[in-house]
Amino acid sequence: MTDYTRLYIDGRWVEGHGPELPSIDPYTNAEWLRHVEASPEDVSSAVAAAEAAAGAWARTPGVERGRLMDRLADAILDDLDLLAELETHDSGKALRENRAQIAFAARNYHFHAGNADKLTGEYKPLDNPDTVDFTTREPVGVTALITACNSPISQLANKLAPALAAGNTAVVKPSEHASASTLEFARIVDDLGFPPGVVNVVVGGAEAGAALTSDPRLGLVSFTGGIPTAKRIAQSAGRNLVPCVFELGGKSAHIIFEDADLERALVGAIAGVFAAGGQTCIAGSRLLVHRSVYETVLDELRRRTEAIVMGDPLEASTDLGPLAHRAQRDSVLRRIEEAHEDGARLLTGGPYEGDLPGLFVRPTIFYDVDPASRLAQNEVFGPVLAVIPFDSDEEAVQIANGTRLGLASGMWTQDITRAHRVAQQLVAGTVWINTYRASAAQAPFGGFKESGYGRERGTDALLEYTRAKNTMIDLSRSARDPFRLAT
């Protein structure tokens, strides 16, 4: 039985020395767990444990690291029901969605388990035939892995799987709003016999996060969350020249062209923004619709959205649960007020005034939205869709690229030439064509512009957690004048 009041440091469950932290179930509005936050001293102990374990873990043969990671993936699947239930209590997201995302997390560990013994370098042919040159990939050392409240186990897999495969150790800090599933994950790690210090979990908010990201012993910080927090982390880590990988917000453009298969496009549009209650960085929260099908799409959007079932996220019949915490619900309501102020027209939805006890917002759609308005420019992170008409491919691309964010995008068209042309023009880290929110362990994921930098998933992620070392060997038997050698 996991003790959710403790921290996991150096292979032991230890008492935290910070304040108590209540965990509120966003459906019941009641405390359901209580944690103890890590103090800065606790965080320092976790980093010290990871640093002490780093050398031995890096020297562990990749095939052995891979075997442990395969067992970890299998154990996650064995513990799937409990992990999903914990995340549902913490985040309010529908249980079936949490189950699917945690299963995908296991897939990421399986994928990178296969990479653990395949970190190869390159031979570099040089101008001088008497000189051999090659590169190797080495782990960066201690990694700080910080996840958000919407999908803790899935986000952690994006970070920890490549980190472990590359031979790094980790200090994990989940969101203070959703820590239970990550502590349960630490119990799995402990049961499997990972060496002490390889994986450490500390709980806490801003103070713990600041202590972690400012530690000079880190080799890399990986953070999923909001842009303002990322900028603070970049400043903090930058003082020690510690590199960062950021997966931040999005305002993804989801484009329906006039030749789209409208049935498939509508399913994609609804799921793209209302899945996970809109609490996902890749939400297709700007729906760009060609004017020739605009009215048809609006009619269908209203009909299908008003059929979405809100309720207890633990129930199989529930499509949409509450928002993760009160501050997020209040933020979403402010965005809805701003949309009204800026002249957007309400198609359906708005504040929830029914009998459900939780932090609900009705699935909401505004149409005839000004592309320059606050609703079209700012991430909502909730179940709110902005629908914008367009008349040409060029206009659609201009609107799609007209934000400071560039995480994801999607389009629906049966014209293969258009699909390739527009995909090349979209400034986004992911472009989906005739699908949306699809993921694969092999495919890299990350953003452009203020949506972040660096990549998660795939072999691209593995490279983020390594550094290249160059080795040059002089094979000649004669001495050389160093002042005549080219640099």
C-alpha positions in Angstrom: 0.0 0.0 0.0 1.5 3.3 -1.1 1.8 6.0 1.6 0.8 9.1 -0.4 2.0 11.4 2.4 5.7 10.5 1.9 8.4 11.3 -0.7 10.4 8.7 -2.6 14.2 9.5 -2.3 17.2 7.2 -2.7 15.1 4.1 -2.8 13.3 4.9 0.5 10.0 6.4 1.5 10.8 9.4 3.7 8.9 12.2 5.5 8.7 15.5 3.8 9.6 18.6 5.7 7.3 21.1 4.0 3.7 22.0 4.7 0.8 19.6 4.3 -0.9 19.7 0.8 -4.6 18.7 0.5 -5.6 17.0 -2.8 -9.1 18.0 -3.9 -11.2 15.8 -6.0 -12.7 18.2 -8.6 -15.9 16.2 -9.0 -16.8 16.0 -5.3 -15.1 19.3 -4.3 -13.8 17.4 -1.3 -10.3 16.5 0.0 -9.6 12.9 -0.8 -5.9 12.7 -0.1 -3.3 14.6 1.8 0.4 15.0 0.8 3.4 16.6 2.5 5.4 18.9 0.3 9.1 18.6 -0.1 11.2 21.4 1.5 14.1 22.8 -0.4 16.3 20.5 1.7 14.3 17.5 0.7 14.7 18.5 -3.0 18.4 18.8 -2.5 18.6 15.3 -0.9 16.7 13.9 -4.0 19.2 15.6 -6.4 22.1 14.3 -4.3 20.7 10.7 -4.4 20.3 11.0 -8.2 23.8 12.3 -8.6 25.3 9.5 -6.5 23.4 6.9 -8.6 24.2 8.5 -12.0 27.6 6.9 -12.6 26.6 3.3 -11.9 23.4 3.6 -13.8 25.2 5.1 -16.8 27.6 2.2 -16.7 24.9 -0.4 -16.5 24.7 -2.2 -19.9 21.9 -0.9 -22.0 20.4 -4.3 -22.4 20.0 -4.5 -18.6 18.5 -1.1 -18.4 16.1 -2.2 -21.2 15.0 -5.3 -19.3 14.1 -3.3 -16.2 12.2 -0.8 -18.4 10.3 -3.6 -20.1 9.3 -4.9 -16.6 8.3 -1.4 -15.7 6.0 -1.1 -18.7 4.4 -4.4 -17.9 3.9 -3.4 -14.2 2.2 -0.2 -15.3 -0.3 -2.2 -17.3 -0.8 -4.5 -14.3 -1.6 -1.5 -12.2 -3.6 0.3 -14.9 -6.9 0.4 -13.0 -5.5 1.9 -9.9 -3.3 4.5 -11.7 -6.2 5.6 -13.8 -8.5 5.9 -10.9 -6.0 8.0 -9.0 -5.6 10.3 -11.9 -9.4 10.6 -12.3 -9.7 11.7 -8.7 -6.9 14.2 -9.1 -7.7 15.6 -12.6 -11.5 15.1 -13.1 -10.7 13.6 -16.6 -12.9 10.7 -17.7 -11.6 7.3 -16.4 -11.6 5.8 -19.9 -9.4 8.6 -21.2 -6.9 8.1 -18.3 -6.8 4.4 -18.9 -6.0 4.9 -22.6 -3.3 7.4 -21.8 -1.6 5.3 -19.1 -1.6 2.3 -21.5 0.2 4.5 -24.0 2.7 5.5 -21.3 3.5 1.8 -21.0 4.1 1.7 -24.8 6.6 4.5 -24.4 8.6 2.5 -21.9 8.6 -0.6 -24.1 9.7 1.5 -27.0 12.6 3.1 -25.2 13.6 -0.2 -23.6 14.5 -1.3 -27.1 16.6 1.9 -27.5 18.6 1.4 -24.3 21.3 -0.7 -26.0 21.3 1.2 -29.3 22.9 4.5 -28.5 25.4 4.5 -31.3 27.8 7.2 -32.5 29.2 8.0 -35.9 32.6 7.5 -37.6 33.7 10.8 -39.1 35.9 10.6 -42.2 38.5 13.4 -42.0 40.9 15.0 -44.5 43.9 13.4 -42.9 43.9 9.6 -43.5 46.2 9.1 -40.4 43.5 10.5 -38.1 40.4 8.5 -36.9 37.5 10.5 -35.5 34.2 9.3 -34.0 31.4 10.5 -31.8 29.7 8.8 -28.9 26.5 9.7 -27.1 26.7 10.0 -23.3 23.9 10.6 -20.7 23.5 14.2 -19.4 23.4 12.9 -15.7 20.7 14.1 -13.3 17.4 15.1 -15.0 14.6 17.2 -13.4 11.3 16.0 -14.8 8.3 18.2 -14.1 4.8 17.3 -15.2 1.4 19.0 -15.3 -1.9 18.1 -13.7 -3.8 16.8 -16.7 -1.9 13.6 -17.6 0.9 12.9 -15.1 1.8 9.3 -15.9 1.6 9.9 -19.7 3.7 13.0 -19.5 6.2 11.4 -17.2 6.7 8.5 -19.7 7.5 11.0 -22.4 10.4 12.2 -20.2 11.5 9.3 -18.0 11.5 6.6 -20.6 14.2 8.2 -22.8 16.0 9.5 -19.8 16.4 6.0 -18.3 17.2 4.4 -21.7 20.0 6.9 -22.2 21.5 6.1 -18.7 20.3 9.2 -16.8 18.9 9.4 -13.3 15.8 11.5 -12.4 14.1 13.7 -9.8 10.4 13.8 -10.7 8.1 16.6 -9.5 4.4 16.2 -10.4 2.0 19.0 -10.3 0.9 19.9 -6.7 -2.7 19.4 -8.0 -2.1 15.8 -9.2 0.6 13.8 -7.3 -1.1 10.6 -6.3 -0.5 8.6 -9.5 3.2 9.6 -9.6 3.7 8.4 -6.0 2.0 5.1 -7.0 4.4 4.9 -9.9 7.3 5.3 -7.5 5.9 2.3 -5.6 6.1 0.3 -8.8 9.7 1.4 -9.4 10.6 0.4 -5.8 8.9 -3.0 -6.1 10.8 -3.7 -9.3 14.2 -3.1 -7.7 15.5 -0.2 -9.6 18.8 0.9 -8.0 18.3 3.5 -5.2 18.5 7.1 -6.5 17.8 6.3 -10.1 14.2 7.5 -9.8 13.2 10.0 -7.1 9.8 11.6 -6.5 9.2 14.9 -4.7 5.9 16.6 -4.2 5.3 20.3 -4.0 4.4 23.6 -5.7 6.4 26.6 -6.7 9.0 26.5 -3.8 9.9 22.8 -4.5 10.0 23.6 -8.2 12.3 26.5 -7.8 14.7 24.6 -5.5 14.8 21.8 -8.1 15.3 23.8 -11.3 18.0 26.1 -9.7 20.2 23.2 -8.6 23.6 23.3 -10.4 24.0 19.6 -10.3 21.3 19.0 -12.9 22.2 18.0 -16.4 18.8 18.8 -17.9 15.3 20.1 -17.0 12.2 18.8 -18.8 9.0 20.7 -18.1 5.4 20.4 -19.3 3.1 23.3 -18.4 2.5 26.9 -18.9 4.6 29.5 -20.6 5.1 31.9 -17.7 6.4 29.1 -15.5 8.7 27.9 -18.3 10.2 31.3 -18.6 11.0 31.3 -14.9 12.5 27.9 -15.2 14.6 28.9 -18.2 16.0 31.9 -16.2 16.6 29.7 -13.1 18.3 26.9 -15.0 20.1 29.3 -17.3 22.0 30.7 -14.3 23.8 27.3 -14.2 23.8 26.8 -18.0 21.5 23.8 -17.6 19.6 23.1 -20.8 15.8 22.6 -20.9 13.2 20.8 -22.9 9.8 22.6 -22.8 6.4 21.2 -23.9 4.1 24.2 -23.4 0.8 25.5 -24.4 -1.0 25.5 -27.7 -3.7 27.3 -29.7 -3.9 24.7 -32.4 -5.6 25.4 -35.7 -7.9 22.6 -36.9 -8.8 23.3 -40.6 -11.8 21.9 -42.4 -11.5 22.5 -46.2 -14.5 22.4 -48.5 -13.7 19.0 -49.9 -13.4 17.3 -46.4 -15.2 14.2 -45.4 -17.5 16.2 -43.1 -18.5 13.2 -40.9 -14.9 12.3 -40.1 -14.0 16.0 -39.7 -16.8 16.7 -37.3 -15.9 13.7 -35.1 -12.3 14.9 -35.2 -13.2 18.5 -34.3 -15.4 17.5 -31.4 -12.8 15.1 -29.9 -10.0 17.5 -30.7 -11.3 20.2 -28.4 -13.6 18.5 -25.9 -11.6 15.3 -25.1 -10.0 15.6 -21.7 -12.3 18.5 -21.0 -10.1 20.6 -23.3 -7.4 20.3 -20.7 -4.7 19.3 -23.2 -2.1 21.4 -24.9 -2.9 19.9 -28.3 -6.6 20.8 -28.1 -7.8 21.9 -31.5 -9.3 25.0 -30.0 -9.4 27.1 -33.2 -11.6 25.5 -35.8 -11.1 27.1 -39.2 -13.9 26.2 -41.6 -14.3 27.0 -45.3 -17.2 29.3 -45.9 -18.9 27.0 -48.3 -19.5 24.4 -45.5 -19.5 26.8 -42.6 -23.3 26.8 -41.8 -23.5 23.0 -42.2 -20.5 22.5 -39.8 -22.0 25.0 -37.2 -25.3 23.2 -37.2 -23.7 19.8 -36.6 -21.3 21.2 -34.0 -24.2 22.5 -32.0 -26.2 19.3 -32.2 -23.3 17.0 -31.3 -21.9 19.2 -28.6 -25.3 19.5 -26.8 -25.4 15.7 -26.7 -22.1 15.4 -24.7 -22.8 13.9 -21.3 -21.3 15.6 -18.3 -21.0 13.8 -15.0 -19.0 11.7 -12.6 -15.7 10.9 -14.5 -15.5 7.5 -12.9 -18.8 6.5 -14.7 -18.5 4.8 -18.1 -21.4 6.9 -19.5 -19.6 10.2 -18.8 -18.1 12.1 -21.8 -16.9 15.2 -20.0 -15.8 15.5 -16.4 -15.0 18.7 -14.3 -11.9 20.9 -14.7 -8.9 19.9 -12.7 -9.0 22.6 -10.0 -10.8 25.7 -9.1 -8.3 28.2 -10.4 -8.4 26.5 -13.8 -12.2 26.6 -13.8 -12.2 30.3 -12.9 -9.7 31.0 -15.7 -11.9 29.3 -18.3 -14.9 31.3 -17.2 -12.8 34.5 -17.6 -12.0 33.5 -21.1 -15.6 33.0 -21.9 -16.4 36.5 -20.5 -13.7 37.9 -22.7 -15.1 36.2 -25.8 -18.4 37.9 -25.2 -16.7 41.3 -24.6 -14.8 40.9 -27.9 -18.0 40.3 -29.9 -17.8 36.5 -30.6 -21.1 34.9 -31.0 -22.1 32.0 -28.7 -23.3 28.9 -30.5 -23.8 26.8 -27.4 -22.5 26.2 -23.9 -21.2 28.6 -21.2 -21.1 28.4 -17.4 -22.6 25.3 -15.8 -25.6 26.0 -13.5 -26.9 22.4 -13.0 -27.0 20.0 -10.1 -23.6 18.3 -10.6 -21.3 19.0 -7.7 -18.0 19.5 -9.5 -16.0 22.2 -11.2 -17.9 22.0 -14.5 -18.0 24.3 -17.5 -20.4 23.3 -20.3 -18.7 22.4 -23.6 -18.8 25.9 -25.3 -18.6 27.0 -28.9 -18.2 30.6 -30.2 -18.4 31.4 -33.9 -17.6 34.3 -36.2 -14.5 34.7 -33.9 -12.1 37.5 -34.8 -8.7 35.8 -35.5 -7.0 38.6 -33.6 -9.3 38.4 -30.5 -8.2 37.1 -27.1 -10.2 33.9 -27.5 -8.4 33.1 -30.8 -4.9 34.1 -29.5 -4.8 32.7 -25.9 -4.9 29.2 -24.7 -8.0 28.4 -22.7 -7.1 24.9 -21.4 -10.8 24.1 -21.1 -13.8 23.0 -23.2 -14.1 26.1 -25.4 -13.9 26.2 -29.2 -13.4 29.3 -31.4 -14.8 28.8 -34.9 -13.4 31.0 -37.7 -14.5 31.1 -41.4 -12.1 31.4 -44.3 -12.3 31.7 -48.0 -9.0 30.4 -49.4 -6.1 28.1 -48.6 -3.9 31.2 -48.2 -6.2 32.8 -45.7 -6.5 29.5 -43.7 -2.7 29.3 -43.5 -2.4 33.0 -42.5 -4.9 32.6 -39.7 -3.5 29.3 -38.5 0.0 30.8 -38.2 -1.2 34.0 -36.7 -0.5 33.3 -33.1 2.7 33.2 -31.0 2.1 29.5 -30.4 2.9 26.5 -32.6 2.4 23.2 -31.0 0.0 21.3 -33.3 -2.4 21.7 -36.2 -4.7 19.6 -38.2 -6.6 19.6 -41.5 -9.3 17.7 -43.3 -9.1 17.4 -47.1 -9.2 14.8 -49.8 -6.7 16.7 -52.0 -3.3 15.2 -51.5 -1.5 18.1 -53.2 -3.2 20.6 -50.9 -2.4 18.4 -47.9 1.3 18.4 -48.6 1.4 22.1 -49.6 -0.4 23.3 -46.5 1.4 21.0 -44.2 4.7 22.5 -45.3 3.4 26.0 -44.7 2.0 25.4 -41.2 4.3 26.6 -38.4 3.6 23.8 -35.9 5.5 20.9 -34.4 2.8 18.4 -35.4 0.5 18.4 -38.4 -2.3 15.9 -38.5 -4.1 15.2 -41.8 -7.5 13.5 -41.8 -7.0 12.6 -38.1 -6.4 14.5 -34.9 -4.8 13.9 -31.5 -3.2 10.7 -32.8 0.0 9.7 -31.0 2.8 7.1 -31.5 5.7 6.2 -29.4 8.0 6.4 -32.5 6.9 9.9 -33.6 8.5 13.0 -32.1 6.4 15.6 -30.4 7.1 19.2 -29.5 6.4 22.8 -30.4 7.6 25.8 -32.3 7.6 29.4 -31.2 6.3 29.8 -27.6 5.0 26.3 -27.5 8.4 25.2 -26.5 11.6 23.6 -27.8 13.1 20.1 -27.7 11.3 16.9 -28.6 9.6 14.2 -26.6 8.9 10.6 -27.9 10.7 8.8 -30.6 14.5 8.6 -31.1 14.5 12.4 -31.2 13.7 12.4 -27.4 16.5 10.0 -26.8 19.0 12.5 -28.3 17.6 15.2 -26.0 18.8 13.2 -23.0 22.3 12.6 -24.3 25.3 14.8 -25.3 27.7 14.1 -28.1 31.4 13.5 -27.3 34.0 13.6 -30.1 37.1 11.4 -29.9 40.1 12.0 -32.3 43.0 9.5 -32.6 46.3 10.3 -34.4 47.5 7.0 -36.0 50.8 8.4 -37.4 54.1 7.5 -35.8 55.8 10.9 -36.3 55.6 14.0 -34.2 53.6 17.0 -35.5 54.2 20.6 -35.0 51.1 21.8 -33.1 51.5 25.3 -34.5 51.0 24.0 -38.0 47.9 21.9 -37.4 44.6 23.2 -38.6 42.1 23.8 -35.8 
